[in-house]
Amino acid sequence: MKHIKAIWLFLFAVLVLSVQGVKAQQNTYNYTHAVQALQEGDIANGQAYLFKELAINPKNGYAWSMLSASYAIETNVDSALIAIDNAIRYLPKTDEQTLVKCYNAKTKYLSAINEDGKILETINEAIKRLPNNSDLYALRGDYYTNHEQYDLARKDFKKLLDIDKGSVDGMILIGHAFLNEDKYTEGLEWYDKALAADASNDDARMGRVLALLAMEKTEPALDDLLTLHKSGNETSGNLLVALTDSIETREIVLTKTKARQAAEPAEGIWPYTLGGLYAQIKQRDESIKYYKQAFEIYKDAETAEKVGRQYFAVNQYKEAEEWADKAVALAKDSDLLVGDYYEFKGDILKDQGDYDGAIRQYSETLKEDDERANAYFQRALCHIYQGKNEEALPDLDAAVSHGENGVAVAYAWRGWIYKMSGKTMEAQGDFRNAVEKDSVGTPIMPTFMGQHFLGIDNMAKESAARCLKENGEPDDYLCVACLYALMDDKPMAVRHLELAIEKGFNSWYVLRDHPWLKSLKGYTDYEALLKKYLK
């Protein structure tokens, strides 16, 4: 349902924006107020105005398109489709732009409800009505590409080029069709044509990068990729990271990036990028070196924080705090939001067991923005690690209220506090919520801890094993250690703590203060770990 909701939101925006400035039927009182209400997010009021408009003028295609958009945002698929069909029926043929957007919207509706068979029928109807519209041939070509009918796709993209002579988008689409068919040489030819027409086109250059990489021509691919990266292309950074992760291509990526830095020493993007790439492969000293070089150019809070985070990763707390403070000062001087940097400082202090100091930093973050779920959650953990569970509850309540991605973890912790205080029904409700919120993809702590506290340890063990197999981050091993400690399997708990440390876990005060490890107190192997690492 989340996927469908996202499509509805996209279509709502498309249809609202598509009707701006079109005449006649949109100038009525009811229609104008409907658009205003919808743009303000008042769906019910917008619909009320549209119903009034359609009662007076049932053939107002623009009103039908807006009504479809409003149904879309409510995920009312049947009504949205009926309304979009009426919009298509009544919109004037002269308003080709809005008609095409409505046809496009209908194909997305159909895709969202898995009515794939009707999509091609809809596009063919649109082309029959508007035979010289290049966007519709692009739409049908995309459909054919997605269904691996590449010859038909290229035929439509070439028709697009016949209509719109020299269309760079058309050239790129033909390149994509060849690329999807693993015909890299042919795809490269079309990307080169597109770049000859528009040398600054990011889509064409990225297509060229992908074709060259597929042909194992890494050096020219990297030349293009770094050019894209300098222009601010977001995808390029992710691809550089992926290539750096691979041992086969790591050295050439680093060498090429350093060459760019040498050629353009005043450009901060190159040391900044190198700092990030070295951080990705956990070469902290190199990362710090390059981030500091970037800082000398940028002199900004964001880069100062990057330096601090590399020190933090290896428990060099003094240096991490200095750079966090520098980030705070720079953000204040630049009238920027400071909350992220206060929160970072809180993380540093919490990791050293200075929970009161960390609480002060998270509180500063929340003064600036009282809806930051993670700041509430981290402050709650500080209270919990101090044994002040009741003081943690309001922050966990806020983390649940304001959180999205991390809300399952907050439910798990709140459920545990309820359980410890004898509120069994509330605890079970939170544990079920934790499992449900963590139900998509690889299970992590909320799932197996929720299952454990609900009394289904066999499922908890299975979920924990899957977590480590599919994810296996240091914190995952810590959480599995907590699971075994709660089940009073001390050898397995300590073994998973050792594995967490081998994977890079180094928050030693968490090992000492985590309440779910309490059963290990006095256990020889656990105490030996604390003695070894907690100085």
Legacy VTK file of the C-alpha trace (Angstrom):
# vtk DataFile Version 3.0
C-alpha trace
ASCII
DATASET POLYDATA
POINTS 535 float
0.000 0.000 0.000
2.920 2.390 0.687
4.055 1.946 -2.940
0.585 2.739 -4.253
0.290 5.740 -1.918
3.545 7.153 -3.295
2.214 6.840 -6.852
-0.996 8.603 -5.873
0.955 11.479 -4.334
3.030 11.819 -7.502
-0.036 11.830 -9.728
-1.789 14.339 -7.523
1.113 16.737 -7.956
1.235 16.160 -11.724
-2.460 16.832 -12.226
-2.602 19.873 -9.953
0.383 21.451 -11.671
-0.816 20.568 -15.155
-3.898 22.755 -15.024
-2.282 26.012 -14.065
-2.998 28.792 -16.513
-5.545 26.959 -18.689
-8.555 29.076 -19.456
-12.352 29.073 -19.682
-13.529 26.105 -17.644
-10.954 26.792 -14.912
-12.037 30.352 -14.273
-15.232 29.422 -12.453
-15.602 30.203 -8.766
-15.957 26.571 -7.691
-13.055 25.305 -9.783
-10.657 28.025 -8.638
-11.475 27.385 -4.978
-11.188 23.628 -5.483
-7.647 23.932 -6.866
-6.667 26.238 -4.013
-8.043 23.809 -1.409
-6.286 20.828 -2.982
-2.986 22.665 -3.161
-3.351 23.418 0.555
-3.993 19.747 1.279
-7.680 20.209 2.138
-9.017 17.260 0.148
-12.552 17.217 1.552
-13.152 20.913 0.847
-11.568 20.615 -2.602
-13.877 17.746 -3.473
-16.895 19.664 -2.219
-16.132 22.544 -4.614
-15.552 20.090 -7.476
-18.888 18.363 -6.870
-20.589 21.762 -7.028
-18.742 22.607 -10.250
-19.633 19.313 -11.902
-23.271 19.660 -10.893
-23.327 22.899 -12.904
-20.958 21.853 -15.700
-20.710 18.038 -15.899
-18.470 18.272 -18.992
-15.711 20.276 -17.307
-12.747 18.006 -18.064
-10.442 20.019 -15.829
-12.727 19.531 -12.849
-12.786 15.791 -13.564
-8.970 15.723 -13.682
-8.801 17.472 -10.317
-11.390 15.122 -8.854
-9.314 12.190 -10.086
-6.256 13.663 -8.392
-8.141 14.041 -5.118
-9.335 10.438 -5.263
-5.804 9.385 -6.083
-4.388 10.894 -2.925
-7.047 8.990 -0.977
-6.029 5.793 -2.869
-9.627 5.435 -4.046
-8.646 3.647 -7.252
-12.063 2.933 -8.751
-13.253 6.516 -8.408
-9.913 7.896 -9.602
-10.128 5.829 -12.797
-13.738 6.845 -13.487
-12.845 10.501 -12.990
-9.726 10.346 -15.198
-11.759 8.685 -17.970
-14.251 11.559 -17.793
-11.399 14.061 -17.868
-10.023 12.420 -21.023
-13.509 12.349 -22.556
-14.278 16.025 -21.952
-10.928 17.796 -22.186
-10.602 19.767 -25.439
-8.308 18.169 -28.011
-6.580 21.513 -28.329
-5.192 21.170 -24.797
-2.822 18.413 -25.806
-0.506 18.904 -22.827
-3.170 18.211 -20.190
-4.637 15.348 -22.204
-1.263 13.623 -22.392
-0.759 14.043 -18.662
-4.159 12.519 -18.000
-3.406 9.541 -20.227
-0.065 9.208 -18.480
-1.815 9.356 -15.107
-4.215 6.640 -16.152
-1.354 4.303 -17.092
0.211 4.887 -13.666
-3.126 4.172 -11.966
-3.419 0.924 -13.889
0.148 -0.018 -13.069
-0.442 0.624 -9.364
-3.321 -1.873 -9.274
-1.520 -4.388 -11.503
-3.848 -3.914 -14.490
-0.933 -4.195 -16.870
-3.016 -5.535 -19.737
-4.974 -2.288 -19.989
-1.939 -0.006 -20.096
-1.006 -0.613 -23.730
-4.668 -0.293 -24.717
-4.764 3.132 -23.017
-1.588 4.350 -24.726
-2.771 3.118 -28.146
-6.037 5.003 -27.640
-4.055 8.148 -26.798
-1.856 7.829 -29.897
-4.911 7.295 -32.095
-6.364 10.526 -30.706
-3.073 12.471 -30.769
-0.968 10.794 -33.498
1.713 13.489 -33.612
2.490 13.759 -29.932
6.069 12.704 -29.254
5.497 12.200 -25.510
3.022 9.406 -26.206
5.527 7.533 -28.374
8.036 7.895 -25.547
5.425 6.498 -23.151
4.665 3.512 -25.359
8.350 2.964 -26.024
8.966 2.829 -22.273
6.164 0.289 -21.975
7.759 -1.898 -24.635
11.192 -1.521 -23.020
9.800 -2.607 -19.650
8.307 -5.661 -21.368
11.575 -6.444 -23.176
10.065 -5.736 -26.590
13.075 -3.727 -27.643
12.494 -3.621 -31.398
9.037 -2.136 -30.864
10.451 0.280 -28.283
13.108 1.557 -30.686
10.511 1.901 -33.421
8.479 4.230 -31.183
11.537 6.183 -30.067
12.527 6.685 -33.716
8.983 7.883 -34.430
9.543 10.363 -31.603
12.673 11.564 -33.434
10.699 11.889 -36.675
8.225 14.174 -34.928
10.730 16.054 -32.783
13.808 16.380 -34.967
17.041 16.214 -33.021
15.345 15.268 -29.751
18.099 14.478 -27.273
15.579 12.632 -25.098
14.705 10.422 -28.054
18.346 9.556 -28.633
18.792 8.714 -24.957
15.713 6.495 -24.951
17.034 4.531 -27.912
20.338 4.196 -26.058
18.502 2.899 -22.983
16.628 0.331 -25.081
19.924 -0.992 -26.471
21.486 -0.951 -23.000
18.592 -2.945 -21.535
19.059 -5.485 -24.315
22.771 -5.786 -23.448
23.715 -4.243 -26.801
26.251 -1.918 -25.273
28.086 -0.781 -28.415
24.858 0.315 -30.101
23.669 2.016 -26.913
26.974 3.861 -26.624
26.587 5.197 -30.175
23.237 6.772 -29.288
24.506 8.237 -26.036
27.390 9.767 -27.994
24.887 11.278 -30.456
22.942 12.751 -27.563
26.087 14.231 -26.004
27.129 15.671 -29.370
23.817 17.546 -29.371
23.924 18.445 -25.651
27.259 17.925 -23.933
25.795 18.816 -20.522
23.050 16.176 -20.548
23.435 14.077 -17.383
21.152 11.250 -18.548
23.166 10.724 -21.710
26.451 10.815 -19.846
25.228 8.386 -17.194
24.014 6.054 -19.945
27.465 6.264 -21.476
29.029 5.439 -18.081
26.858 2.344 -17.692
27.554 1.165 -21.228
31.303 1.600 -20.811
31.304 -0.201 -17.459
29.361 -3.070 -19.003
32.003 -3.212 -21.737
34.692 -3.279 -18.993
36.112 0.035 -20.186
36.567 1.338 -16.669
38.921 4.266 -17.294
36.769 6.203 -19.791
33.690 5.323 -17.709
35.315 6.914 -14.660
36.263 10.015 -16.633
32.588 10.516 -17.449
31.479 9.565 -13.954
33.756 12.107 -12.307
32.540 14.767 -14.736
28.994 13.940 -13.663
29.995 14.022 -10.018
31.470 17.482 -10.342
28.220 18.723 -11.898
26.311 17.644 -8.781
24.714 14.483 -10.146
23.502 12.505 -7.116
23.604 9.038 -8.697
27.270 9.462 -9.569
28.291 9.532 -5.906
26.507 6.263 -5.185
28.150 4.625 -8.192
31.603 5.863 -7.133
31.019 4.324 -3.708
29.945 1.029 -5.275
33.049 0.965 -7.476
35.225 1.757 -4.466
33.638 -1.089 -2.517
34.801 -3.485 -5.235
38.441 -4.487 -4.777
38.756 -4.877 -8.556
37.993 -1.224 -9.269
38.884 0.471 -5.976
42.409 1.537 -6.859
41.525 3.059 -10.214
38.641 5.039 -8.676
40.924 6.491 -6.006
43.722 7.162 -8.508
41.420 8.911 -10.974
39.839 11.031 -8.241
43.259 12.049 -6.930
44.252 12.991 -10.473
41.215 15.291 -10.665
42.225 16.858 -7.360
45.750 17.443 -8.634
44.404 19.029 -11.824
41.846 21.185 -9.971
43.327 21.899 -6.511
40.874 24.696 -5.775
37.838 22.395 -6.178
36.718 21.145 -2.783
34.607 18.377 -4.266
37.656 16.181 -4.933
39.119 15.969 -1.412
35.572 15.818 -0.050
34.813 12.864 -2.336
38.071 11.138 -1.421
37.247 11.602 2.259
33.931 9.854 1.691
35.423 7.029 -0.370
38.096 6.295 2.219
35.449 6.429 4.961
33.438 3.839 3.025
36.361 1.398 3.089
37.127 2.329 6.726
40.550 3.812 6.075
40.006 6.483 8.695
43.396 8.211 8.613
43.141 8.781 4.856
39.528 9.876 5.209
40.458 12.420 7.881
43.332 13.711 5.749
41.130 14.387 2.735
38.163 15.740 4.684
40.544 18.200 6.354
41.775 19.275 2.922
38.164 19.807 1.873
37.533 21.786 5.048
40.396 24.143 4.199
38.482 24.991 1.026
34.887 24.951 2.267
35.300 26.117 5.898
31.768 24.872 6.590
29.930 23.021 9.345
29.051 20.011 7.208
32.683 19.222 6.382
33.762 19.846 9.982
31.221 17.248 11.069
32.595 14.792 8.492
36.075 15.137 10.014
34.649 14.686 13.492
32.742 11.555 12.530
35.919 9.869 11.316
37.603 10.553 14.654
34.450 9.338 16.414
34.494 6.072 14.450
37.821 5.145 16.062
36.994 6.488 19.543
39.250 9.525 19.309
36.733 11.424 21.381
38.758 14.547 22.122
39.302 15.284 18.430
35.723 14.316 17.586
34.385 16.773 20.172
36.651 19.553 18.877
35.320 19.128 15.352
31.731 18.811 16.550
32.130 22.099 18.448
33.662 23.634 15.346
30.645 22.503 13.321
28.264 24.055 15.866
30.137 27.367 15.827
30.284 27.520 12.032
26.595 26.697 11.701
25.713 29.444 14.167
27.938 31.955 12.370
26.267 31.097 9.080
22.737 31.261 10.516
22.263 27.586 9.657
20.325 25.019 11.653
22.542 23.643 14.404
20.483 20.639 15.524
22.406 18.022 13.555
25.676 19.089 15.147
24.297 19.187 18.692
22.975 15.692 18.083
26.386 14.547 16.860
27.993 15.983 19.992
25.405 14.092 22.025
26.362 10.848 20.285
30.032 11.421 21.172
29.266 12.044 24.844
26.846 9.106 25.066
29.487 6.797 23.627
31.821 7.817 26.483
29.191 7.127 29.128
28.637 10.843 29.796
24.869 10.474 29.695
24.010 13.752 31.408
26.200 15.659 28.956
24.615 13.819 26.036
21.122 14.592 27.347
22.003 18.297 27.347
23.091 18.123 23.710
19.976 16.232 22.573
17.880 18.769 24.467
19.586 21.597 22.552
18.708 19.778 19.334
15.066 19.541 20.373
14.914 23.244 21.273
15.560 23.945 17.607
13.182 21.274 16.279
10.848 19.477 18.676
9.874 16.842 16.112
13.274 15.138 15.745
12.442 11.521 16.561
16.043 10.346 16.745
17.008 13.004 19.297
14.127 11.884 21.507
15.160 8.258 21.089
18.830 8.873 21.865
17.897 10.913 24.926
15.654 8.051 26.024
18.568 5.622 25.710
20.686 7.859 27.929
18.015 7.677 30.634
17.744 3.895 30.189
21.501 3.362 30.434
21.374 5.326 33.708
18.608 3.040 34.976
16.003 5.833 34.808
13.355 3.982 32.800
10.404 6.137 33.793
12.234 9.256 32.643
12.776 7.606 29.257
9.073 7.000 28.630
8.083 10.543 27.507
10.956 10.572 25.028
9.981 7.142 23.672
6.393 8.380 23.344
7.692 11.316 21.302
9.958 9.051 19.214
6.938 6.904 18.348
4.804 9.966 17.537
7.369 11.694 15.329
9.302 8.737 13.966
9.008 6.913 10.687
11.919 4.631 9.854
13.085 3.997 13.417
9.725 3.742 15.136
9.896 -0.065 15.500
12.982 0.227 17.726
11.214 2.776 19.941
8.244 0.422 20.299
10.565 -2.409 21.383
12.220 -0.315 24.081
8.955 1.186 25.331
7.413 -2.279 25.451
10.317 -3.471 27.604
9.853 -0.583 30.057
6.119 -1.340 30.258
6.946 -5.005 30.868
9.420 -4.121 33.631
6.812 -1.924 35.329
4.106 -4.605 35.185
2.004 -3.048 32.395
1.564 -6.329 30.541
-1.133 -5.320 28.057
0.659 -2.133 27.019
3.911 -4.060 26.702
2.423 -6.741 24.487
0.818 -4.095 22.291
4.179 -2.391 21.793
5.993 -5.666 21.086
3.416 -6.538 18.433
3.805 -3.065 16.940
7.589 -3.486 16.931
7.315 -6.742 14.975
4.733 -5.297 12.563
6.680 -2.094 11.865
9.784 -4.173 11.134
7.942 -6.686 8.946
9.337 -5.594 5.555
12.732 -6.908 4.444
15.411 -8.293 6.715
14.251 -8.604 10.338
16.328 -6.673 12.846
16.187 -6.078 16.605
12.501 -5.040 16.904
11.396 -8.307 15.319
13.427 -10.802 17.292
13.214 -8.883 20.558
9.468 -8.452 20.102
9.123 -12.162 19.423
11.200 -13.004 22.505
9.181 -10.797 24.815
5.974 -12.254 23.342
7.227 -15.705 24.355
8.119 -17.173 20.953
11.850 -17.740 21.347
12.198 -20.248 18.509
10.939 -17.649 16.035
13.133 -15.035 17.712
16.230 -17.202 17.154
15.286 -17.793 13.518
14.765 -14.070 12.938
18.073 -13.253 14.649
19.936 -15.788 12.504
18.379 -14.326 9.357
19.308 -10.822 10.493
22.971 -11.781 10.843
22.980 -13.699 7.556
21.377 -10.933 5.478
22.600 -7.842 7.320
25.295 -8.633 9.853
26.295 -5.137 10.982
28.163 -4.776 14.297
25.046 -3.431 16.046
23.084 -6.471 14.820
25.539 -8.786 16.584
25.199 -6.694 19.751
21.411 -7.019 19.618
21.608 -10.782 19.074
23.960 -10.945 22.061
21.270 -9.136 24.049
18.710 -11.700 22.898
20.809 -14.600 24.164
21.567 -12.752 27.418
17.831 -12.297 28.012
17.372 -16.022 27.360
20.173 -16.634 29.903
22.425 -18.307 27.342
25.597 -16.613 28.539
28.129 -18.396 26.279
26.142 -17.520 23.144
25.659 -13.956 24.362
29.381 -13.431 24.901
30.241 -15.117 21.615
28.022 -12.646 19.757
29.598 -9.760 21.658
32.995 -11.006 20.477
31.680 -11.205 16.905
30.284 -7.667 17.190
33.739 -6.440 18.234
35.396 -8.363 15.396
32.976 -6.623 13.001
33.953 -3.194 14.358
31.706 -2.529 17.353
33.555 -0.254 19.775
30.981 1.454 22.012
32.395 0.028 25.226
30.108 1.841 27.657
27.107 0.317 25.913
28.546 -3.120 26.761
28.749 -2.039 30.393
25.409 -0.234 30.732
23.012 -2.015 28.353
20.178 -3.335 30.544
19.558 -6.352 28.308
23.084 -7.566 29.114
22.474 -7.361 32.862
22.349 -11.162 33.294
26.025 -11.307 32.233
27.210 -9.330 35.259
29.722 -11.472 37.101
30.093 -13.923 34.218
33.837 -14.427 33.760
34.064 -14.108 29.978
31.875 -10.995 29.950
33.851 -9.330 32.732
37.056 -10.153 30.845
35.696 -8.342 27.770
34.892 -5.257 29.827
38.307 -5.294 31.465
40.005 -5.630 28.077
38.164 -2.799 26.311
36.795 -0.453 28.975
39.733 1.682 30.082
LINES 1 536
535 0 1 2 3 4 5 6 7 8 9 10 11 12 13 14 15 16 17 18 19 20 21 22 23 24 25 26 27 28 29 30 31 32 33 34 35 36 37 38 39 40 41 42 43 44 45 46 47 48 49 50 51 52 53 54 55 56 57 58 59 60 61 62 63 64 65 66 67 68 69 70 71 72 73 74 75 76 77 78 79 80 81 82 83 84 85 86 87 88 89 90 91 92 93 94 95 96 97 98 99 100 101 102 103 104 105 106 107 108 109 110 111 112 113 114 115 116 117 118 119 120 121 122 123 124 125 126 127 128 129 130 131 132 133 134 135 136 137 138 139 140 141 142 143 144 145 146 147 148 149 150 151 152 153 154 155 156 157 158 159 160 161 162 163 164 165 166 167 168 169 170 171 172 173 174 175 176 177 178 179 180 181 182 183 184 185 186 187 188 189 190 191 192 193 194 195 196 197 198 199 200 201 202 203 204 205 206 207 208 209 210 211 212 213 214 215 216 217 218 219 220 221 222 223 224 225 226 227 228 229 230 231 232 233 234 235 236 237 238 239 240 241 242 243 244 245 246 247 248 249 250 251 252 253 254 255 256 257 258 259 260 261 262 263 264 265 266 267 268 269 270 271 272 273 274 275 276 277 278 279 280 281 282 283 284 285 286 287 288 289 290 291 292 293 294 295 296 297 298 299 300 301 302 303 304 305 306 307 308 309 310 311 312 313 314 315 316 317 318 319 320 321 322 323 324 325 326 327 328 329 330 331 332 333 334 335 336 337 338 339 340 341 342 343 344 345 346 347 348 349 350 351 352 353 354 355 356 357 358 359 360 361 362 363 364 365 366 367 368 369 370 371 372 373 374 375 376 377 378 379 380 381 382 383 384 385 386 387 388 389 390 391 392 393 394 395 396 397 398 399 400 401 402 403 404 405 406 407 408 409 410 411 412 413 414 415 416 417 418 419 420 421 422 423 424 425 426 427 428 429 430 431 432 433 434 435 436 437 438 439 440 441 442 443 444 445 446 447 448 449 450 451 452 453 454 455 456 457 458 459 460 461 462 463 464 465 466 467 468 469 470 471 472 473 474 475 476 477 478 479 480 481 482 483 484 485 486 487 488 489 490 491 492 493 494 495 496 497 498 499 500 501 502 503 504 505 506 507 508 509 510 511 512 513 514 515 516 517 518 519 520 521 522 523 524 525 526 527 528 529 530 531 532 533 534
